[in-house]
Amino acid sequence: MRAAAHRTLIWIGLSLLFNLVVWKIRGPDKALEFLTGYVIEYSLSVDNIFIFVVIFQYFKVPGMAQHRALVWGIVGALVMRGVMIWVGIELVQRFEFILYIFGGFLLISAWRMFFVEREPQDFGQSWIMRVCQRAVFPVTPTFYGEHFKAKVDGRWMLTPLALALVVIDVMDLVFAVDSIPAVFAITRDTFIVYTSNACAIVGLRSLYFLLARMIERFIYLKSGLAVVLAFVGLKMILRDLVEIPVPISLAAIVSTLTITILISLRATRKREASQRDSTP
């Protein structure tokens, strides 16, 4: 936990230093856009952690192997998100009305996040697992350290860690459908959109190991993320009627997340205290 906290602070510090570089090269407006996009992506990446915990529990991935899976998962996410951002910005530049579609999609995502209870996922029955099981390479039922493949009885086989990596990248792609359009509400500068995504993603591994054991304490965080998505969606839909400056957007997002985190910690602390008092 202590090492993960240190690494998390280091990645945040490096991202803020990069923000200063953007300020120096591109000016204060672009720097503020980067910071707002980074806050959006970093906060929404917390939702990824909920899924990563379930994936590692389902595949029973050992602790050290989780590090390797997350490293390569981040590499895959950087490539896939780069393609998605390029395609998204090309579409927006050619067909600007797509922003209204993105805004409506974010409102739907916010409604589902706020009102629909997510069921524990059975990855064994998912289409991802069915595709993996029908792939050319057979899969060994046991882990071989941190390796994604192993030679068993003279033939190469994938390990369960490789399947966990595939599921992680696919699920990140699913979450990127929410997070990338959210940044389009702040800027359509390809450089700013991608670098804010990249800075948020590279710090995801240390953030996972920091929050994985205490994720249950953030009981209202998903509600806060839903409010952020709804705010960004409305900003996109009403952009022709009401122009919300980037500083106000940043202040609204940060204050929403801060309030929900503080309320969550306070509520769980009271619950734990009452449970201790009721224990004979």
Backbone as CSV, one residue per row, in Angstrom:
resi,resn,N_x,N_y,N_z,CA_x,CA_y,CA_z,C_x,C_y,C_z
1,MET,0.826,-1.201,0.000,0.000,0.000,0.000,0.864,1.257,0.000
2,ARG,1.925,1.239,0.839,2.786,2.421,0.911,3.519,2.643,-0.410
3,ALA,4.048,1.551,-0.994,4.749,1.667,-2.276,3.790,2.129,-3.372
4,ALA,2.567,1.582,-3.367,1.580,1.979,-4.373,1.216,3.451,-4.221
5,ALA,1.111,3.925,-2.965,0.803,5.336,-2.731,1.926,6.232,-3.249
6,HIS,3.176,5.824,-3.005,4.314,6.608,-3.492,4.317,6.674,-5.019
7,ARG,4.106,5.529,-5.658,4.121,5.498,-7.130,2.951,6.299,-7.709
8,THR,1.811,6.236,-7.044,0.662,7.014,-7.510,0.963,8.501,-7.469
9,LEU,1.570,8.950,-6.367,1.941,10.369,-6.259,2.982,10.747,-7.307
10,ILE,3.919,9.833,-7.603,4.936,10.107,-8.620,4.294,10.286,-9.991
11,TRP,3.348,9.389,-10.344,2.694,9.500,-11.650,1.852,10.770,-11.743
12,ILE,1.173,11.119,-10.659,0.401,12.368,-10.667,1.335,13.568,-10.821
13,GLY,2.478,13.529,-10.098,3.447,14.611,-10.206,4.010,14.744,-11.610
14,LEU,4.317,13.606,-12.251,4.826,13.651,-13.627,3.778,14.208,-14.588
15,SER,2.522,13.847,-14.369,1.451,14.366,-15.219,1.311,15.876,-15.053
16,LEU,1.431,16.359,-13.827,1.345,17.801,-13.593,2.558,18.533,-14.188
17,LEU,3.743,17.880,-14.146,4.914,18.470,-14.793,4.708,18.556,-16.305
18,PHE,4.121,17.502,-16.866,3.810,17.541,-18.295,2.804,18.650,-18.587
19,ASN,1.886,18.869,-17.654,0.927,19.968,-17.824,1.648,21.308,-17.891
20,LEU,2.710,21.449,-17.105,3.502,22.692,-17.174,4.193,22.828,-18.528
21,VAL,4.635,21.688,-19.086,5.246,21.719,-20.414,4.221,22.178,-21.456
22,VAL,2.999,21.646,-21.345,1.932,22.068,-22.257,1.675,23.563,-22.100
23,TRP,1.663,24.043,-20.857,1.466,25.474,-20.589,2.551,26.298,-21.299
24,LYS,3.814,25.831,-21.198,4.932,26.560,-21.781,4.874,26.563,-23.304
25,ILE,4.498,25.406,-23.892,4.547,25.272,-25.346,3.260,25.735,-26.015
26,ARG,2.108,25.349,-25.437,0.820,25.594,-26.099,0.010,26.718,-25.467
27,GLY,0.416,27.203,-24.292,-0.298,28.298,-23.660,-1.226,27.836,-22.543
28,PRO,-1.738,28.798,-21.731,-2.547,28.448,-20.559,-3.882,27.790,-20.893
29,ASP,-4.514,28.169,-22.006,-5.811,27.583,-22.351,-5.679,26.085,-22.624
30,LYS,-4.673,25.709,-23.408,-4.457,24.294,-23.697,-4.037,23.535,-22.443
31,ALA,-3.262,24.180,-21.577,-2.857,23.537,-20.330,-4.068,23.250,-19.454
32,LEU,-5.012,24.190,-19.418,-6.231,23.986,-18.630,-7.094,22.886,-19.241
33,GLU,-7.144,22.817,-20.565,-7.872,21.731,-21.221,-7.247,20.378,-20.887
34,PHE,-5.918,20.319,-20.913,-5.239,19.072,-20.561,-5.556,18.659,-19.130
35,LEU,-5.478,19.602,-18.199,-5.720,19.292,-16.799,-7.149,18.797,-16.586
36,THR,-8.114,19.449,-17.232,-9.511,19.027,-17.099,-9.712,17.633,-17.696
37,GLY,-9.150,17.396,-18.882,-9.255,16.072,-19.493,-8.583,15.007,-18.649
38,TYR,-7.445,15.343,-18.058,-6.728,14.388,-17.197,-7.559,14.033,-15.972
39,VAL,-8.178,15.021,-15.353,-9.010,14.761,-14.171,-10.195,13.867,-14.534
40,ILE,-10.819,14.138,-15.691,-11.946,13.309,-16.124,-11.497,11.868,-16.340
41,GLU,-10.420,11.684,-17.101,-9.950,10.331,-17.413,-9.464,9.602,-16.164
42,TYR,-8.754,10.308,-15.295,-8.207,9.662,-14.098,-9.326,9.240,-13.159
43,SER,-10.354,10.077,-13.038,-11.469,9.722,-12.154,-12.282,8.572,-12.734
44,LEU,-12.518,8.590,-14.050,-13.278,7.501,-14.659,-12.481,6.206,-14.673
45,SER,-11.144,6.284,-14.600,-10.343,5.059,-14.568,-10.544,4.295,-13.262
46,VAL,-11.047,4.982,-12.233,-11.358,4.282,-10.979,-12.420,3.213,-11.224
47,ASP,-13.337,3.493,-12.152,-14.365,2.507,-12.473,-13.741,1.262,-13.096
48,ASN,-12.627,1.434,-13.836,-11.911,0.271,-14.370,-11.419,-0.635,-13.261
49,ILE,-11.029,-0.021,-12.141,-10.450,-0.803,-11.052,-11.467,-1.776,-10.486
50,PHE,-12.737,-1.358,-10.409,-13.778,-2.281,-9.957,-13.757,-3.549,-10.802
51,ILE,-13.654,-3.390,-12.127,-13.671,-4.531,-13.032,-12.375,-5.332,-12.928
52,PHE,-11.235,-4.647,-12.813,-9.965,-5.365,-12.704,-9.952,-6.274,-11.482
53,VAL,-10.514,-5.786,-10.367,-10.591,-6.614,-9.159,-11.379,-7.890,-9.442
54,VAL,-12.526,-7.752,-10.120,-13.364,-8.917,-10.439,-12.628,-9.870,-11.380
55,ILE,-11.934,-9.328,-12.386,-11.206,-10.165,-13.347,-10.125,-10.975,-12.653
56,PHE,-9.329,-10.332,-11.816,-8.246,-11.045,-11.139,-8.785,-12.071,-10.150
57,GLN,-9.902,-11.754,-9.514,-10.512,-12.735,-8.616,-11.054,-13.927,-9.388
58,TYR,-11.661,-13.673,-10.539,-12.238,-14.757,-11.335,-11.148,-15.716,-11.825
59,PHE,-10.041,-15.166,-12.355,-8.961,-15.996,-12.879,-7.990,-16.451,-11.787
60,LYS,-8.204,-15.968,-10.540,-7.318,-16.307,-9.423,-5.854,-15.977,-9.770
61,VAL,-5.643,-14.767,-10.258,-4.315,-14.335,-10.680,-3.465,-14.022,-9.449
62,PRO,-2.278,-14.628,-9.314,-1.402,-14.311,-8.176,-0.993,-12.845,-8.186
63,GLY,-0.609,-12.348,-7.007,-0.301,-10.928,-6.861,0.780,-10.428,-7.800
64,MET,1.926,-11.148,-7.882,3.017,-10.688,-8.732,2.636,-10.726,-10.207
65,ALA,1.832,-11.719,-10.603,1.409,-11.798,-12.001,0.463,-10.650,-12.363
66,GLN,-0.250,-10.094,-11.373,-1.135,-8.974,-11.640,-0.354,-7.767,-12.155
67,HIS,0.869,-7.572,-11.623,1.709,-6.466,-12.082,1.961,-6.580,-13.581
68,ARG,2.375,-7.769,-14.028,2.710,-7.968,-15.444,1.473,-7.804,-16.329
69,ALA,0.338,-8.341,-15.891,-0.889,-8.216,-16.681,-1.293,-6.753,-16.835
70,LEU,-1.153,-5.974,-15.767,-1.537,-4.560,-15.844,-0.586,-3.761,-16.726
71,VAL,0.727,-4.093,-16.691,1.696,-3.383,-17.535,1.344,-3.555,-19.007
72,TRP,1.136,-4.816,-19.433,0.820,-5.064,-20.837,-0.607,-4.619,-21.169
73,GLY,-1.484,-4.646,-20.176,-2.819,-4.109,-20.399,-2.780,-2.623,-20.682
74,ILE,-1.908,-1.900,-19.994,-1.755,-0.465,-20.215,-1.194,-0.193,-21.603
75,VAL,-0.210,-1.002,-22.026,0.357,-0.835,-23.373,-0.727,-1.025,-24.433
76,GLY,-1.516,-2.083,-24.275,-2.607,-2.316,-25.223,-3.628,-1.197,-25.207
77,ALA,-3.931,-0.668,-24.009,-4.908,0.416,-23.903,-4.409,1.682,-24.592
78,LEU,-3.100,1.971,-24.483,-2.549,3.158,-25.134,-2.706,3.077,-26.649
79,VAL,-2.483,1.885,-27.203,-2.604,1.714,-28.652,-4.069,1.825,-29.081
80,MET,-4.952,1.084,-28.391,-6.363,1.071,-28.787,-7.012,2.430,-28.616
81,ARG,-6.689,3.121,-27.518,-7.290,4.443,-27.306,-6.773,5.457,-28.315
82,GLY,-5.500,5.305,-28.717,-4.977,6.190,-29.743,-5.774,6.079,-31.031
83,VAL,-6.088,4.840,-31.429,-6.888,4.618,-32.640,-8.291,5.194,-32.456
84,MET,-8.904,4.951,-31.281,-10.262,5.440,-31.032,-10.306,6.967,-31.052
85,ILE,-9.307,7.611,-30.467,-9.282,9.083,-30.432,-9.138,9.637,-31.839
86,TRP,-8.252,9.044,-32.639,-8.062,9.515,-34.010,-9.351,9.372,-34.817
87,VAL,-9.999,8.209,-34.706,-11.254,7.987,-35.427,-12.329,8.944,-34.930
88,GLY,-12.430,9.107,-33.593,-13.460,9.976,-33.027,-13.319,11.416,-33.473
89,ILE,-12.091,11.936,-33.458,-11.879,13.330,-33.842,-12.121,13.521,-35.335
90,GLU,-11.731,12.529,-36.143,-12.020,12.611,-37.576,-13.530,12.676,-37.819
91,LEU,-14.282,11.858,-37.083,-15.736,11.862,-37.240,-16.338,13.197,-36.819
92,VAL,-15.853,13.736,-35.691,-16.395,15.007,-35.190,-16.097,16.137,-36.172
93,GLN,-14.898,16.146,-36.753,-14.541,17.203,-37.696,-15.358,17.123,-38.983
94,ARG,-15.727,15.902,-39.380,-16.501,15.733,-40.607,-18.000,15.873,-40.351
95,PHE,-18.450,15.359,-39.214,-19.883,15.363,-38.890,-20.042,15.884,-37.463
96,GLU,-20.159,17.193,-37.320,-20.152,17.803,-35.988,-21.368,17.412,-35.155
97,PHE,-22.456,16.998,-35.810,-23.656,16.604,-35.061,-23.404,15.364,-34.202
98,ILE,-22.297,14.649,-34.458,-21.982,13.461,-33.661,-21.759,13.832,-32.199
99,LEU,-21.367,15.086,-31.934,-21.192,15.528,-30.550,-22.486,15.392,-29.766
100,TYR,-23.629,15.666,-30.423,-24.914,15.503,-29.737,-25.173,14.024,-29.428
101,ILE,-24.773,13.146,-30.335,-24.925,11.709,-30.095,-24.036,11.280,-28.932
102,PHE,-22.788,11.778,-28.909,-21.891,11.476,-27.796,-22.487,11.967,-26.477
103,GLY,-23.032,13.180,-26.498,-23.629,13.728,-25.277,-24.795,12.885,-24.787
104,GLY,-25.667,12.464,-25.711,-26.775,11.590,-25.318,-26.281,10.255,-24.781
105,PHE,-25.228,9.721,-25.400,-24.667,8.452,-24.921,-24.109,8.595,-23.508
106,LEU,-23.469,9.726,-23.217,-22.942,9.950,-21.869,-24.064,10.070,-20.851
107,LEU,-25.183,10.696,-21.233,-26.326,10.788,-20.318,-26.893,9.390,-20.023
108,ILE,-26.973,8.548,-21.038,-27.449,7.178,-20.834,-26.489,6.417,-19.917
109,SER,-25.185,6.585,-20.143,-24.189,5.920,-19.299,-24.295,6.401,-17.854
110,ALA,-24.519,7.710,-17.678,-24.659,8.254,-16.324,-25.894,7.680,-15.644
111,TRP,-27.002,7.589,-16.380,-28.231,7.031,-15.810,-28.025,5.578,-15.399
112,ARG,-27.363,4.802,-16.240,-27.121,3.393,-15.912,-26.182,3.268,-14.708
113,MET,-25.163,4.122,-14.665,-24.219,4.064,-13.557,-24.887,4.446,-12.235
114,PHE,-25.861,5.366,-12.310,-26.505,5.856,-11.087,-27.623,4.936,-10.610
115,PHE,-28.409,4.390,-11.534,-29.617,3.664,-11.151,-29.532,2.145,-11.344
116,VAL,-28.678,1.669,-12.235,-28.631,0.235,-12.525,-27.521,-0.404,-11.721
117,GLU,-27.872,-1.367,-10.912,-26.898,-2.084,-10.101,-26.155,-3.068,-10.979
118,ARG,-24.829,-2.974,-10.984,-24.032,-3.872,-11.811,-23.925,-5.241,-11.167
119,GLU,-24.285,-6.269,-11.924,-24.206,-7.634,-11.426,-22.771,-8.143,-11.533
120,PRO,-22.346,-9.017,-10.595,-21.025,-9.629,-10.718,-20.911,-10.377,-12.042
121,GLN,-19.836,-10.150,-12.776,-19.716,-10.704,-14.109,-19.154,-12.118,-14.073
122,ASP,-19.747,-12.997,-14.879,-19.252,-14.358,-15.050,-18.498,-14.395,-16.375
123,PHE,-17.184,-14.182,-16.309,-16.408,-14.109,-17.529,-16.315,-15.465,-18.239
124,GLY,-16.596,-16.549,-17.517,-16.565,-17.858,-18.136,-17.628,-18.029,-19.194
125,GLN,-18.736,-17.273,-19.081,-19.830,-17.380,-20.040,-19.825,-16.223,-21.048
126,SER,-18.841,-15.348,-20.972,-18.821,-14.187,-21.857,-18.307,-14.568,-23.239
127,TRP,-18.633,-13.731,-24.214,-18.181,-13.987,-25.591,-16.671,-13.875,-25.686
128,ILE,-16.065,-13.069,-24.809,-14.607,-12.946,-24.819,-13.966,-14.294,-24.538
129,MET,-14.473,-14.983,-23.503,-13.912,-16.275,-23.134,-14.197,-17.326,-24.202
130,ARG,-15.367,-17.258,-24.808,-15.685,-18.244,-25.850,-14.746,-18.102,-27.039
131,VAL,-14.435,-16.836,-27.403,-13.503,-16.610,-28.500,-12.117,-17.122,-28.133
132,CYS,-11.680,-16.838,-26.897,-10.359,-17.286,-26.466,-10.260,-18.809,-26.446
133,GLN,-11.313,-19.471,-25.973,-11.289,-20.912,-25.876,-11.312,-21.587,-27.239
134,ARG,-11.832,-20.880,-28.259,-11.857,-21.454,-29.600,-10.664,-21.007,-30.439
135,ALA,-9.744,-20.297,-29.824,-8.585,-19.795,-30.550,-7.660,-20.951,-30.935
136,VAL,-6.681,-20.602,-31.767,-5.756,-21.621,-32.260,-4.948,-22.219,-31.118
137,PHE,-4.490,-21.375,-30.181,-3.647,-21.853,-29.100,-4.492,-22.470,-27.988
138,PRO,-4.139,-23.667,-27.527,-4.827,-24.227,-26.358,-4.406,-23.492,-25.092
139,VAL,-5.183,-23.631,-24.042,-4.934,-22.912,-22.793,-4.646,-23.913,-21.691
140,THR,-3.548,-23.683,-20.950,-3.229,-24.530,-19.815,-4.051,-24.103,-18.605
141,PRO,-4.484,-25.013,-17.759,-5.315,-24.631,-16.614,-4.527,-24.023,-15.456
142,THR,-3.194,-24.062,-15.511,-2.380,-23.584,-14.395,-1.522,-22.398,-14.820
143,PHE,-1.144,-21.572,-13.829,-0.259,-20.440,-14.077,1.192,-20.922,-14.131
144,TYR,1.994,-20.238,-14.925,3.433,-20.487,-15.001,4.146,-19.181,-14.682
145,GLY,4.131,-18.829,-13.407,4.741,-17.577,-12.976,4.033,-16.386,-13.598
146,GLU,4.843,-15.526,-14.241,4.305,-14.330,-14.887,4.276,-14.475,-16.405
147,HIS,4.319,-15.710,-16.897,4.385,-15.933,-18.344,2.986,-16.005,-18.939
148,PHE,2.872,-15.481,-20.167,1.604,-15.543,-20.886,1.464,-16.834,-21.694
149,LYS,2.581,-17.514,-21.923,2.536,-18.797,-22.629,3.559,-19.725,-21.987
150,ALA,3.356,-21.017,-22.157,4.250,-22.014,-21.568,4.301,-23.227,-22.485
151,LYS,5.439,-23.915,-22.469,5.597,-25.123,-23.279,5.259,-26.330,-22.425
152,VAL,4.175,-27.023,-22.755,3.681,-28.159,-21.986,3.636,-29.383,-22.904
153,ASP,4.346,-30.425,-22.506,4.386,-31.667,-23.301,4.794,-31.407,-24.751
154,GLY,5.746,-30.496,-24.906,6.295,-30.250,-26.238,5.527,-29.274,-27.100
155,ARG,4.440,-28.665,-26.612,3.704,-27.701,-27.421,3.432,-26.443,-26.600
156,TRP,3.339,-25.335,-27.316,3.098,-24.061,-26.653,1.621,-23.898,-26.332
157,MET,1.351,-23.398,-25.126,-0.023,-23.172,-24.684,-0.111,-21.805,-24.007
158,LEU,-1.249,-21.152,-24.135,-1.497,-19.919,-23.386,-1.773,-20.260,-21.931
159,THR,-1.438,-19.339,-21.045,-1.727,-19.511,-19.620,-2.977,-18.706,-19.264
160,PRO,-3.592,-18.960,-18.108,-4.738,-18.140,-17.689,-4.417,-16.658,-17.595
161,LEU,-3.122,-16.327,-17.377,-2.741,-14.912,-17.316,-2.956,-14.232,-18.663
162,ALA,-2.726,-14.963,-19.760,-2.960,-14.395,-21.092,-4.446,-14.105,-21.301
163,LEU,-5.310,-15.013,-20.838,-6.749,-14.773,-20.964,-7.164,-13.572,-20.127
164,ALA,-6.603,-13.458,-18.912,-6.917,-12.303,-18.068,-6.503,-11.010,-18.759
165,LEU,-5.347,-11.027,-19.449,-4.878,-9.839,-20.168,-5.844,-9.467,-21.288
166,VAL,-6.324,-10.460,-22.042,-7.270,-10.197,-23.124,-8.544,-9.559,-22.574
167,VAL,-9.057,-10.111,-21.477,-10.292,-9.586,-20.886,-10.075,-8.164,-20.380
168,ILE,-8.915,-7.889,-19.777,-8.607,-6.547,-19.275,-8.624,-5.532,-20.419
169,ASP,-7.968,-5.864,-21.537,-7.909,-4.923,-22.659,-9.285,-4.715,-23.285
170,VAL,-10.066,-5.787,-23.401,-11.407,-5.638,-23.981,-12.286,-4.781,-23.082
171,MET,-12.217,-5.005,-21.763,-13.028,-4.219,-20.842,-12.586,-2.762,-20.819
172,ASP,-11.271,-2.509,-20.953,-10.811,-1.124,-21.031,-11.347,-0.455,-22.283
173,LEU,-11.426,-1.218,-23.377,-11.982,-0.677,-24.613,-13.446,-0.291,-24.421
174,VAL,-14.175,-1.119,-23.670,-15.582,-0.823,-23.389,-15.704,0.474,-22.582
175,PHE,-14.855,0.634,-21.554,-14.919,1.836,-20.724,-14.454,3.071,-21.496
176,ALA,-13.540,2.874,-22.473,-13.068,4.009,-23.257,-14.183,4.632,-24.081
177,VAL,-15.213,3.844,-24.396,-16.354,4.370,-25.146,-17.050,5.472,-24.352
178,ASP,-16.977,5.415,-23.009,-17.531,6.472,-22.160,-16.546,7.627,-21.977
179,SER,-15.294,7.274,-21.648,-14.361,8.293,-21.197,-13.842,9.184,-22.318
180,ILE,-13.584,8.608,-23.492,-13.035,9.426,-24.584,-14.030,10.483,-25.065
181,PRO,-15.304,10.145,-25.325,-16.250,11.210,-25.693,-16.389,12.279,-24.615
182,ALA,-16.172,11.905,-23.347,-16.270,12.901,-22.275,-15.234,14.003,-22.453
183,VAL,-14.044,13.652,-22.917,-13.003,14.670,-23.113,-13.317,15.541,-24.319
184,PHE,-14.068,15.003,-25.296,-14.447,15.807,-26.456,-15.287,17.014,-26.045
185,ALA,-15.931,16.938,-24.876,-16.703,18.088,-24.393,-15.783,19.223,-23.961
186,ILE,-14.530,18.902,-23.670,-13.568,19.907,-23.213,-12.734,20.420,-24.379
187,THR,-12.265,19.513,-25.228,-11.403,19.896,-26.345,-11.494,18.856,-27.451
188,ARG,-11.196,19.285,-28.662,-11.087,18.358,-29.791,-9.683,18.402,-30.374
189,ASP,-8.749,18.885,-29.572,-7.338,18.880,-29.941,-6.799,17.460,-29.754
190,THR,-6.384,16.802,-30.844,-5.948,15.406,-30.775,-4.822,15.221,-29.771
191,PHE,-3.866,16.141,-29.775,-2.732,16.040,-28.853,-3.193,16.080,-27.400
192,ILE,-4.076,16.994,-27.070,-4.547,17.139,-25.691,-5.382,15.933,-25.280
193,VAL,-6.267,15.479,-26.162,-7.120,14.336,-25.828,-6.274,13.097,-25.571
194,TYR,-5.293,12.833,-26.449,-4.510,11.603,-26.293,-3.570,11.680,-25.088
195,THR,-2.882,12.811,-24.910,-1.928,12.890,-23.800,-2.636,12.868,-22.448
196,SER,-3.817,13.470,-22.341,-4.557,13.397,-21.077,-4.989,11.955,-20.803
197,ASN,-5.397,11.238,-21.860,-5.718,9.816,-21.713,-4.490,9.024,-21.293
198,ALA,-3.374,9.268,-21.983,-2.158,8.501,-21.725,-1.660,8.709,-20.297
199,CYS,-1.656,9.957,-19.833,-1.175,10.233,-18.471,-2.069,9.567,-17.426
200,ALA,-3.364,9.510,-17.695,-4.273,8.845,-16.761,-4.067,7.337,-16.767
201,ILE,-3.813,6.760,-17.950,-3.695,5.309,-18.071,-2.393,4.794,-17.475
202,VAL,-1.261,5.495,-17.710,0.025,4.976,-17.234,0.087,4.934,-15.703
203,GLY,-0.716,5.742,-15.052,-0.753,5.698,-13.592,-1.782,4.745,-13.035
204,LEU,-2.431,3.982,-13.926,-3.528,3.119,-13.488,-3.043,1.922,-12.681
205,ARG,-1.852,1.403,-13.007,-1.363,0.215,-12.301,-1.135,0.516,-10.825
206,SER,-0.411,1.597,-10.525,-0.160,1.942,-9.128,-1.454,2.311,-8.420
207,LEU,-2.384,2.971,-9.144,-3.672,3.328,-8.541,-4.468,2.073,-8.199
208,TYR,-4.365,1.045,-9.043,-5.067,-0.217,-8.760,-4.584,-0.817,-7.449
209,PHE,-3.275,-0.927,-7.275,-2.752,-1.543,-6.061,-2.970,-0.669,-4.828
210,LEU,-3.194,0.628,-5.038,-3.516,1.504,-3.915,-4.965,1.335,-3.475
211,LEU,-5.874,1.190,-4.442,-7.309,1.215,-4.136,-7.962,-0.162,-4.086
212,ALA,-7.284,-1.209,-4.591,-7.938,-2.521,-4.710,-8.471,-3.022,-3.375
213,ARG,-7.712,-2.781,-2.305,-8.120,-3.301,-0.995,-9.114,-2.397,-0.275
214,MET,-9.269,-1.179,-0.750,-10.166,-0.248,-0.060,-11.262,0.264,-0.986
215,ILE,-11.482,-0.455,-2.102,-12.466,0.003,-3.077,-13.868,0.007,-2.498
216,GLU,-14.108,-0.890,-1.515,-15.440,-0.961,-0.921,-15.760,0.249,-0.046
217,ARG,-14.763,1.030,0.291,-15.007,2.213,1.117,-15.576,3.378,0.308
218,PHE,-15.380,3.348,-1.021,-15.879,4.440,-1.861,-17.289,4.108,-2.339
219,ILE,-18.221,4.045,-1.397,-19.565,3.550,-1.714,-20.368,4.545,-2.562
220,TYR,-20.039,5.819,-2.518,-20.786,6.819,-3.278,-19.996,7.351,-4.481
221,LEU,-18.819,6.789,-4.722,-17.989,7.313,-5.805,-18.646,7.101,-7.165
222,LYS,-19.295,5.961,-7.363,-19.959,5.713,-8.643,-21.052,6.741,-8.896
223,SER,-21.726,7.178,-7.838,-22.721,8.239,-8.001,-22.047,9.538,-8.427
224,GLY,-20.886,9.827,-7.850,-20.148,11.016,-8.252,-19.691,10.947,-9.701
225,LEU,-19.222,9.775,-10.121,-18.811,9.605,-11.515,-20.012,9.762,-12.452
226,ALA,-21.178,9.267,-12.003,-22.392,9.423,-12.813,-22.740,10.903,-12.978
227,VAL,-22.595,11.679,-11.907,-22.862,13.126,-11.984,-21.890,13.794,-12.958
228,VAL,-20.612,13.377,-12.916,-19.614,13.941,-13.830,-19.979,13.637,-15.280
229,LEU,-20.349,12.377,-15.556,-20.735,12.013,-16.920,-21.971,12.792,-17.375
230,ALA,-22.945,12.943,-16.478,-24.154,13.686,-16.828,-23.820,15.156,-17.109
231,PHE,-22.964,15.738,-16.297,-22.565,17.136,-16.504,-21.879,17.311,-17.858
232,VAL,-20.945,16.401,-18.174,-20.221,16.493,-19.445,-21.173,16.262,-20.621
233,GLY,-22.094,15.282,-20.473,-23.063,15.032,-21.539,-23.941,16.240,-21.810
234,LEU,-24.439,16.879,-20.742,-25.258,18.083,-20.917,-24.444,19.222,-21.527
235,LYS,-23.177,19.323,-21.147,-22.310,20.359,-21.713,-22.187,20.191,-23.229
236,MET,-22.122,18.938,-23.700,-22.010,18.685,-25.136,-23.326,18.993,-25.854
237,ILE,-24.435,18.602,-25.252,-25.733,18.771,-25.905,-26.145,20.249,-25.948
238,LEU,-25.852,20.984,-24.863,-26.297,22.384,-24.759,-25.227,23.377,-25.168
239,ARG,-24.185,22.917,-25.866,-23.048,23.784,-26.165,-23.433,24.979,-27.037
240,ASP,-24.483,24.847,-27.857,-24.919,25.969,-28.696,-25.757,26.977,-27.923
241,LEU,-26.296,26.561,-26.773,-27.142,27.445,-25.971,-26.371,28.059,-24.807
242,VAL,-25.562,27.229,-24.136,-24.820,27.683,-22.957,-23.366,27.260,-23.112
243,GLU,-22.465,28.203,-23.102,-21.037,27.912,-23.188,-20.450,27.913,-21.778
244,ILE,-20.096,26.734,-21.297,-19.520,26.614,-19.958,-18.006,26.670,-20.086
245,PRO,-17.360,27.680,-19.509,-15.900,27.784,-19.618,-15.201,26.585,-19.003
246,VAL,-14.010,26.286,-19.503,-13.247,25.132,-19.010,-12.929,25.249,-17.518
247,PRO,-12.551,26.436,-16.983,-12.290,26.509,-15.535,-13.501,26.126,-14.689
248,ILE,-14.698,26.523,-15.115,-15.900,26.150,-14.361,-16.147,24.649,-14.453
249,SER,-15.907,24.070,-15.632,-16.051,22.616,-15.786,-15.094,21.886,-14.864
250,LEU,-13.836,22.325,-14.833,-12.840,21.692,-13.974,-13.244,21.798,-12.504
251,ALA,-13.694,22.985,-12.085,-14.102,23.175,-10.691,-15.292,22.299,-10.337
252,ALA,-16.251,22.184,-11.247,-17.432,21.357,-10.984,-17.064,19.887,-10.860
253,ILE,-16.178,19.407,-11.721,-15.779,17.991,-11.697,-14.996,17.677,-10.430
254,VAL,-14.012,18.512,-10.113,-13.181,18.259,-8.929,-14.005,18.319,-7.652
255,SER,-14.887,19.310,-7.528,-15.703,19.438,-6.313,-16.659,18.257,-6.174
256,THR,-17.237,17.789,-7.279,-18.146,16.638,-7.219,-17.421,15.394,-6.725
257,LEU,-16.255,15.130,-7.289,-15.495,13.935,-6.888,-15.017,14.049,-5.442
258,THR,-14.560,15.234,-5.056,-14.080,15.412,-3.681,-15.193,15.200,-2.673
259,ILE,-16.365,15.765,-2.935,-17.490,15.627,-2.008,-17.921,14.172,-1.879
260,THR,-18.025,13.452,-3.012,-18.481,12.053,-2.947,-17.454,11.169,-2.236
261,ILE,-16.168,11.434,-2.434,-15.138,10.644,-1.745,-15.190,10.893,-0.247
262,LEU,-15.303,12.160,0.160,-15.349,12.482,1.591,-16.590,11.893,2.258
263,ILE,-17.734,11.990,1.571,-18.963,11.416,2.131,-18.841,9.899,2.244
264,SER,-18.231,9.259,1.232,-18.045,7.806,1.264,-17.173,7.391,2.443
265,LEU,-16.046,8.061,2.627,-15.142,7.706,3.717,-15.796,7.934,5.076
266,ARG,-16.554,9.011,5.180,-17.232,9.302,6.450,-18.296,8.249,6.750
267,ALA,-19.065,7.862,5.730,-20.131,6.873,5.936,-19.560,5.507,6.299
268,THR,-18.511,5.086,5.595,-17.935,3.766,5.889,-17.230,3.757,7.242
269,ARG,-16.653,4.896,7.637,-16.009,4.961,8.954,-17.047,4.832,10.065
270,LYS,-18.199,5.494,9.873,-19.269,5.365,10.866,-19.813,3.939,10.913
271,ARG,-19.939,3.303,9.753,-20.455,1.933,9.711,-19.504,0.972,10.407
272,GLU,-18.203,1.135,10.165,-17.227,0.276,10.816,-17.221,0.497,12.324
273,ALA,-17.392,1.757,12.755,-17.414,2.056,14.193,-18.646,1.429,14.851
274,SER,-19.806,1.490,14.190,-21.019,0.882,14.753,-20.910,-0.624,14.812
275,GLN,-20.238,-1.223,13.808,-20.046,-2.679,13.832,-19.131,-3.097,14.966
276,ARG,-18.095,-2.305,15.229,-17.206,-2.619,16.351,-17.918,-2.499,17.678
277,ASP,-18.786,-1.471,17.799,-19.512,-1.265,19.059,-20.521,-2.364,19.311
278,SER,-21.103,-2.921,18.212,-22.125,-3.958,18.381,-21.528,-5.342,18.574
279,THR,-20.221,-5.471,18.327,-19.571,-6.793,18.493,-19.321,-7.049,19.976
280,PRO,-19.820,-8.180,20.522,-19.633,-8.452,21.943,-18.176,-8.754,22.270
